[in-house]
Amino acid sequence: MPVRWRDAMNRALYGPGGFFVSGPGPAGHFRTSVHASPAFASAVFRLVSRLDRHLGFPTPFDVVDVGAGHGELLLALAGLAGSEASEAGDEAAGCAVVGSGEPAPAAARPAPARRPPVPLARRVRLTAVERAPRPDGLPAEIDWVDEIPDRITGLLVATEWLDNVPLDLAVPTDTGWRYLLVDPTTGGETPGAPLTPEDAAWVTHWWPTPPPNSSIKGFTSEPGPFSDANLLIDRIEGRVEIGRSRDEAWAGAVRRVDRGLALAVDYGHLRGSRPVGGTLTGYRGGRQVPPVPDGSCDVTAHVAMDSAGAAGAAAGGGAYTLVSQREALRALGADGGRPPLSLAASDPAGYVRALAAASAVTELTDPAGLGGHRWLLQPVGVTVDPLMAR
């Protein structure tokens, strides 16, 4: 029985036996930035460190990963925080003694400085938000919850989460915009009821298109199934993806942040250049497939990033900043530059490592792939510029 796309996606992705709550998880079907290279986690950790300093080293400092998969990003951040604490301890020990192993005399000590903060590794509170069961072997210091916690001070990060928040689709007919219905078992589509006033207002403002009675090829007012895939694509040229549910999800996330930054990393588009016909698609086993919402594949659509950012601002966040992933990673020290050839002569092994690291960053910044992501930065009680300064 055909249902609205939002309901079909919700069941296919998050219902019993759904794509994201059973099986190998996202890593078994497609690569995200987190899976592609440790350079992504390193860049996020630099953002965490800058934000921690900007907030005055709070205890605890929250890192909340929404749509956490199997906790890969949080595991990497925990390791980086531990390494930083170890290095800081080594440096402190080196400053405290002279060559003989005796404490340095008072005259040799530097002028008193502000007491260093407790290492981030001892203050950070890591929380994964995911509907799937907690993975086996995940360290106890990473909390696993199915709802975003309240009163976050620190960073809320959502990497490829909003594109999987279920949404409705609409199609123009000769009687106005109507919801697009889908058969969950076949993917066949038919027009349904007229849009609610709220969804109609969203489409009018955020996805402006020629009116339904213009030359766009749309549905007639008499609904009927389309079984031929090519005909289906031709006939739904005017379809739009109603991002209001994503706006509400993002606004709800931003409201949970007391002080800090909400960051969404996702494929997205802007009001002046929405993709004709939308972006709805499916993925299974590393391949793009038709978006049949039967639970066997990921069903995803790109995010109206400006609409989400505006919703976050209305929910109490500050003015949002949108940058490409390439710009964001470069600002956080991952530029993907080729190491100098001179290093090959002086340190061949180091050159190979640096070259591999640069190649990994190149994948993260390739506009045709993961570099097509946009970063939506929504501050709450802070400013973005110092956090993303190169």
C-alpha positions as CSV (number, residue, x, y, z in Angstrom):
1,M,0.0,0.0,0.0
2,P,1.5,3.4,-1.0
3,V,2.5,5.7,1.9
4,R,4.2,9.1,2.1
5,W,7.9,9.0,1.6
6,R,8.6,10.2,5.1
7,D,6.8,7.2,6.7
8,A,8.4,4.8,4.2
9,M,11.9,6.1,4.9
10,N,11.4,5.9,8.7
11,R,10.3,2.3,8.6
12,A,13.0,1.3,6.0
13,L,15.8,2.9,7.9
14,Y,14.9,2.7,11.6
15,G,12.0,0.3,11.9
16,P,12.4,-3.4,13.0
17,G,15.1,-4.9,10.8
18,G,15.7,-1.5,9.3
19,F,18.8,-0.6,7.4
20,F,20.5,1.4,10.2
21,V,19.4,-0.7,13.2
22,S,20.6,-4.1,11.9
23,G,23.4,-5.5,9.9
24,P,26.9,-4.1,9.5
25,G,26.0,-0.4,9.8
26,P,26.9,2.4,7.4
27,A,30.6,1.3,7.0
28,G,29.4,-1.9,5.4
29,H,27.8,-0.1,2.5
30,F,29.4,3.3,1.9
31,R,32.4,5.4,2.9
32,T,32.0,8.4,5.0
33,S,34.7,11.0,5.9
34,V,35.2,9.2,9.2
35,H,35.9,5.9,7.5
36,A,38.0,7.3,4.7
37,S,40.9,8.8,6.6
38,P,42.1,9.5,10.2
39,A,42.8,13.1,8.9
40,F,39.1,13.8,9.3
41,A,39.1,12.9,13.0
42,S,42.3,14.8,13.5
43,A,40.7,17.9,12.0
44,V,37.7,17.5,14.2
45,F,40.0,17.1,17.2
46,R,41.7,20.4,16.4
47,L,38.2,22.0,16.3
48,V,37.5,20.4,19.7
49,S,40.7,21.7,21.1
50,R,40.0,25.2,19.9
51,L,36.5,25.2,21.2
52,D,37.6,23.8,24.6
53,R,40.0,26.7,24.9
54,H,37.4,29.2,23.7
55,L,34.9,27.9,26.4
56,G,37.5,28.2,29.2
57,F,38.3,24.4,29.6
58,P,34.9,23.4,31.0
59,T,34.4,20.2,33.1
60,P,32.9,18.2,31.5
61,F,33.5,19.1,27.9
62,D,30.9,17.3,25.8
63,V,31.4,15.7,22.4
64,V,28.1,14.4,21.2
65,D,28.1,12.4,17.9
66,V,24.6,12.2,16.4
67,G,24.2,9.3,14.0
68,A,27.4,7.8,15.4
69,G,27.4,4.6,13.3
70,H,29.6,2.2,15.4
71,G,31.3,5.0,17.3
72,E,34.3,5.3,15.0
73,L,34.7,9.1,15.3
74,L,34.4,9.1,19.1
75,L,36.9,6.3,19.3
76,A,39.4,8.3,17.2
77,L,38.8,11.4,19.3
78,A,39.3,9.5,22.5
79,G,42.6,8.2,21.2
80,L,43.8,11.7,20.1
81,A,42.8,13.2,23.5
82,G,44.8,10.5,25.3
83,S,47.8,11.1,23.1
84,E,47.6,14.8,23.8
85,A,47.5,14.2,27.5
86,S,50.5,11.9,27.3
87,E,52.5,14.4,25.4
88,A,51.5,17.2,27.8
89,G,52.7,15.0,30.7
90,D,56.0,14.3,29.0
91,E,56.5,18.1,28.4
92,A,55.6,18.9,32.0
93,A,58.0,16.3,33.3
94,G,60.8,17.6,31.1
95,C,60.3,21.2,32.5
96,A,60.3,20.1,36.1
97,V,63.8,18.6,36.3
98,V,67.3,19.4,35.2
99,G,69.8,17.0,33.8
100,S,70.8,15.6,37.2
101,G,67.2,14.5,38.0
102,E,66.9,17.1,40.8
103,P,64.1,19.7,40.8
104,A,65.2,22.9,39.0
105,P,66.3,25.7,41.3
106,A,64.0,28.6,41.7
107,A,66.3,31.0,39.8
108,A,66.2,28.6,36.8
109,R,62.4,28.3,36.6
110,P,60.4,30.5,34.2
111,A,58.1,33.2,35.6
112,P,54.8,31.9,37.0
113,A,52.2,31.2,34.4
114,R,48.5,30.4,34.6
115,R,48.0,27.0,36.0
116,P,47.5,24.6,33.1
117,P,44.0,23.1,32.8
118,V,43.2,19.5,33.5
119,P,43.9,17.5,30.4
120,L,41.0,17.2,28.0
121,A,41.2,13.4,28.2
122,R,40.2,13.7,31.9
123,R,37.3,16.2,31.2
124,V,35.8,15.0,27.9
125,R,32.4,13.3,28.0
126,L,31.9,11.3,24.8
127,T,28.3,10.4,23.8
128,A,27.1,8.5,20.8
129,V,23.5,9.0,19.7
130,E,22.3,6.1,17.6
131,R,19.2,4.0,17.3
132,A,21.2,0.8,16.6
133,P,22.2,-1.4,19.5
134,R,25.5,-0.6,21.2
135,P,28.4,-2.3,19.4
136,D,30.3,-5.0,21.2
137,G,33.6,-4.0,22.6
138,L,32.9,-0.2,22.6
139,P,34.9,1.3,25.5
140,A,32.8,2.1,28.6
141,E,33.8,5.7,28.6
142,I,31.7,6.3,25.4
143,D,28.0,6.6,26.4
144,W,25.5,5.1,24.0
145,V,22.0,6.7,23.9
146,D,19.1,6.9,21.4
147,E,18.2,10.5,22.1
148,I,20.3,13.7,22.0
149,P,21.1,14.6,25.7
150,D,20.2,17.9,27.2
151,R,22.6,20.7,28.5
152,I,25.5,20.1,26.1
153,T,28.6,22.2,26.7
154,G,31.1,21.6,23.9
155,L,30.6,20.1,20.4
156,L,27.6,18.4,18.9
157,V,28.6,16.9,15.6
158,A,26.4,15.2,13.0
159,T,28.2,13.6,10.1
160,E,25.8,12.4,7.4
161,W,22.9,12.4,9.8
162,L,20.5,14.9,8.4
163,D,20.5,13.3,4.9
164,N,19.0,10.2,6.6
165,V,16.3,12.1,8.5
166,P,13.1,11.0,6.8
167,L,11.4,13.6,4.6
168,D,8.4,13.9,2.4
169,L,8.5,14.5,-1.3
170,A,6.0,16.6,-3.3
171,V,5.1,16.7,-7.0
172,P,3.2,19.3,-9.0
173,T,-0.2,18.4,-10.4
174,D,-2.8,20.4,-12.3
175,T,-4.5,21.0,-9.0
176,G,-1.4,22.1,-7.1
177,W,1.3,20.4,-5.0
178,R,0.6,17.0,-3.6
179,Y,2.6,14.5,-1.5
180,L,4.3,11.8,-3.5
181,L,3.4,8.4,-2.2
182,V,5.6,5.3,-2.6
183,D,5.0,1.6,-2.5
184,P,7.6,0.3,0.0
185,T,8.1,-3.0,-1.8
186,T,8.5,-1.8,-5.3
187,G,9.4,1.9,-5.2
188,G,6.5,2.7,-7.5
189,E,5.1,6.2,-6.9
190,T,1.8,8.0,-7.1
191,P,0.5,11.5,-6.1
192,G,-1.4,11.7,-2.9
193,A,-3.1,14.3,-0.8
194,P,-2.5,18.1,-1.1
195,L,0.4,19.5,1.1
196,T,-0.4,20.9,4.5
197,P,-0.1,24.6,4.8
198,E,3.2,24.3,6.7
199,D,4.8,22.1,4.0
200,A,3.4,24.2,1.2
201,A,4.9,27.3,2.8
202,W,8.3,25.5,3.1
203,V,8.2,24.6,-0.6
204,T,7.3,28.1,-1.6
205,H,10.0,29.8,0.4
206,W,12.9,27.2,0.4
207,W,12.5,25.3,-2.9
208,P,11.1,27.9,-5.4
209,T,10.1,26.2,-8.7
210,P,7.9,27.1,-11.6
211,P,4.2,26.8,-10.6
212,P,2.6,23.4,-11.1
213,N,0.4,24.6,-14.0
214,S,3.4,25.8,-16.0
215,S,5.3,23.8,-18.7
216,I,6.8,21.4,-16.1
217,K,5.8,17.8,-16.9
218,G,3.9,16.8,-13.8
219,F,1.2,14.4,-12.7
220,T,-2.4,14.8,-13.6
221,S,-4.9,15.0,-10.8
222,E,-5.9,11.4,-11.4
223,P,-3.3,9.3,-9.5
224,G,-2.0,6.2,-11.2
225,P,1.0,3.9,-10.7
226,F,4.0,4.1,-13.0
227,S,5.8,0.8,-13.5
228,D,8.3,1.8,-16.1
229,A,11.4,3.3,-14.4
230,N,12.3,5.6,-17.3
231,L,8.8,6.9,-17.6
232,L,8.8,7.5,-13.9
233,I,11.9,9.6,-14.1
234,D,10.5,11.6,-16.9
235,R,7.1,12.2,-15.3
236,I,8.5,13.4,-11.9
237,E,10.7,16.1,-13.3
238,G,9.1,18.7,-11.0
239,R,9.4,16.7,-7.7
240,V,10.8,18.5,-4.7
241,E,12.1,17.2,-1.3
242,I,10.5,18.9,1.6
243,G,13.2,19.6,4.1
244,R,11.0,20.8,7.0
245,S,11.5,17.6,8.9
246,R,15.3,18.1,8.7
247,D,14.9,21.7,9.9
248,E,13.0,20.5,12.9
249,A,15.5,17.8,13.7
250,W,18.4,20.3,13.5
251,A,16.6,22.9,15.5
252,G,16.0,20.3,18.2
253,A,19.7,19.4,18.2
254,V,20.7,23.0,18.5
255,R,18.4,23.6,21.4
256,R,20.3,20.9,23.4
257,V,23.5,23.0,23.3
258,D,23.9,25.3,26.2
259,R,27.3,26.7,25.0
260,G,29.4,25.5,22.2
261,L,29.0,24.5,18.6
262,A,26.6,22.4,16.6
263,L,28.3,21.0,13.4
264,A,26.5,19.2,10.6
265,V,28.6,17.7,7.8
266,D,26.6,16.5,4.9
267,Y,25.9,16.7,1.2
268,G,23.7,19.6,0.6
269,H,22.4,22.4,-1.6
270,L,21.3,26.1,-1.3
271,R,18.1,27.9,-2.2
272,G,19.4,29.4,-5.4
273,S,20.5,26.1,-6.9
274,R,18.3,23.3,-5.7
275,P,18.7,20.2,-8.0
276,V,15.9,19.8,-10.5
277,G,14.0,16.7,-9.5
278,G,15.8,16.3,-6.2
279,T,18.5,14.0,-5.0
280,L,16.7,10.9,-3.5
281,T,18.7,7.8,-4.1
282,G,19.8,4.5,-2.5
283,Y,23.1,2.8,-1.6
284,R,23.9,-0.8,-0.9
285,G,27.2,-2.6,-0.7
286,G,29.1,0.5,-2.0
287,R,26.9,0.9,-5.0
288,Q,24.2,3.4,-5.9
289,V,20.9,1.7,-6.3
290,P,17.2,2.7,-6.8
291,P,15.7,4.1,-3.6
292,V,13.3,1.3,-2.8
293,P,12.3,1.8,0.9
294,D,12.1,-1.9,1.8
295,G,14.9,-1.9,4.4
296,S,17.5,-3.5,2.1
297,C,19.4,-0.3,1.2
298,D,20.2,3.2,2.5
299,V,17.7,5.8,1.3
300,T,19.1,9.3,1.4
301,A,18.6,12.8,0.0
302,H,20.8,15.8,0.2
303,V,20.1,18.5,2.7
304,A,18.8,22.0,2.3
305,M,21.6,23.4,4.4
306,D,20.5,27.0,4.4
307,S,17.0,26.1,5.5
308,A,18.5,23.9,8.3
309,G,20.8,26.7,9.4
310,A,18.0,29.2,9.5
311,A,16.0,26.8,11.6
312,G,18.9,26.4,14.0
313,A,19.2,30.2,14.4
314,A,15.5,30.5,15.1
315,A,16.0,27.8,17.8
316,G,18.5,29.8,19.7
317,G,21.7,29.3,17.8
318,G,23.8,32.1,16.4
319,A,24.1,33.0,12.8
320,Y,25.3,30.0,10.9
321,T,28.4,29.6,8.8
322,L,28.5,27.4,5.7
323,V,31.8,26.3,4.2
324,S,32.9,23.5,1.9
325,Q,34.7,20.5,3.5
326,R,37.8,21.5,1.6
327,E,37.7,25.0,3.2
328,A,37.0,23.5,6.6
329,L,39.8,20.9,6.6
330,R,42.3,23.4,5.4
331,A,41.3,25.8,8.2
332,L,41.9,23.0,10.6
333,G,45.3,22.1,9.3
334,A,44.6,19.3,6.8
335,D,45.5,20.9,3.5
336,G,46.5,17.7,1.5
337,G,49.7,19.4,0.2
338,R,52.3,17.1,-1.3
339,P,55.4,16.8,1.0
340,P,58.6,18.3,-0.3
341,L,60.8,16.0,-2.4
342,S,63.8,16.9,-0.3
343,L,62.1,14.8,2.5
344,A,62.4,11.7,0.3
345,A,66.2,12.0,0.4
346,S,66.5,12.9,4.1
347,D,63.8,10.7,5.5
348,P,62.4,8.2,2.9
349,A,60.0,6.5,5.3
350,G,58.7,9.8,6.6
351,Y,58.2,11.0,3.0
352,V,56.1,7.9,2.3
353,R,54.0,8.5,5.4
354,A,53.5,12.1,4.5
355,L,52.6,11.3,0.9
356,A,50.0,8.7,2.1
357,A,48.5,11.3,4.5
358,A,48.3,13.9,1.7
359,S,46.5,11.3,-0.5
360,A,44.0,10.6,2.2
361,V,43.3,14.3,2.6
362,T,42.9,14.6,-1.2
363,E,40.0,12.0,-1.0
364,L,38.4,14.1,1.8
365,T,38.6,17.3,-0.3
366,D,37.7,15.9,-3.8
367,P,34.7,17.9,-4.9
368,A,33.4,14.9,-6.8
369,G,33.4,12.8,-3.7
370,L,33.6,13.5,0.1
371,G,34.8,17.0,-0.7
372,G,31.3,17.7,-1.9
373,H,30.2,17.9,1.8
374,R,29.3,21.2,3.3
375,W,30.0,22.1,6.9
376,L,27.1,23.9,8.7
377,L,28.5,25.5,11.8
378,Q,25.9,26.8,14.3
379,P,27.4,28.6,17.3
380,V,25.7,28.9,20.7
381,G,27.3,31.5,22.9
382,V,30.6,31.5,21.0
383,T,31.8,32.9,17.7
384,V,32.9,30.8,14.8
385,D,35.8,32.8,13.3
386,P,38.4,32.0,16.0
387,L,37.5,28.3,15.8
388,M,38.1,28.1,12.0
389,A,41.0,30.5,11.6
390,R,43.9,29.0,9.6
